[in-house]
Amino acid sequence: MDAEALQDFNALPLVEALDADSRPTFVVDLDPDETSPAVGKSILPVFCNAALLSHEQLFDAVTGGSTGAPSSGGEQPTYADFKNW
């Protein structure tokens, strides 16, 4: 790899790169502060990119904000399944 290209790549902040991605992306703290009142209730991403925030239904599914039933027939994974995963 070209040294100049590598230097340019390393200068790019990770958050900026994730936010520019067209794919919905989020970051979760896998070792949250146990004293936080939200621990255990829902997934609270420490970062969500613009693509995820622009899809309200997907964002709600990731954070547990959606209480609606799945629209398609058949058994769908639940939020609890996702959170446990």
N, C-alpha and C positions, 0 to 999 in steps of 0.2 A: 504494500500500500504506500502511496505517495506520502511523504512526511508532512507536506503542507495540507493535504486532504485530511490526514489523521488529526492534525492540529485544529483544523476547522471543525471537524466532527466533535472533538473533545471540548471545544468552546461552546457548543450548542447546549443550552440548559435542557435537562431531561424533561422538565415540565413543559417547556415550549414545544419540544418534539412531540410529546404525548398529546398536547392540546391541538396541534396541527394535524394529527392523524384523523382520518375520516371514519375510522372504526371506533365505536363506543368503547371507552377505556376507563377503568377506575383502579384506585390503589387502596388497599385495606391494611390497616395496622394489625398484624397477626399477633402482636403481644401488647394489647391495649393496657392502659393504666387500670388496674383492678378497682380503684376507688371511683372511677367514672360511673355516674348513675345510669348511663346508657349501655354499659357493658352487659351483654346477655340478652338485650331486648331486640336490637336490630343491628344490621351491618351499617356502620357509619363510615363511608369512604373518606379517606383523608384527602383524596383528589378525585375529581370527575372531569373528564375532558369535555370540550364543547359539543362533540358528537353525542355523547351520552346525555348531556343536559338538554339537548334539543329533542330528545325522544322521551317525553314525559312518562309514557307507559313503561318503557324499558327501565328508566331511572327508578320508578316506583317498584318495579319487580325486583331490582337489585337491592333497594333499601328497605323493602317491606312495606312501602306506602300504599300498595295496591291490595285491596281486600276482595276484589271481584273474582268471580270464578273463571276458569279458563273458557275461552269461547269455542274451542274445538272439542269434539267428542274424544273419549279415551282418557286414560289416567295421565295426568300431567304432574311433573315434580312440584312439590309445594315450596313455599318460601322457606319453611323449616328445613326441608331437604337441602336446598341451596345453601342456607346459612350453615348447616352442619358440615356440608362439603368443604 
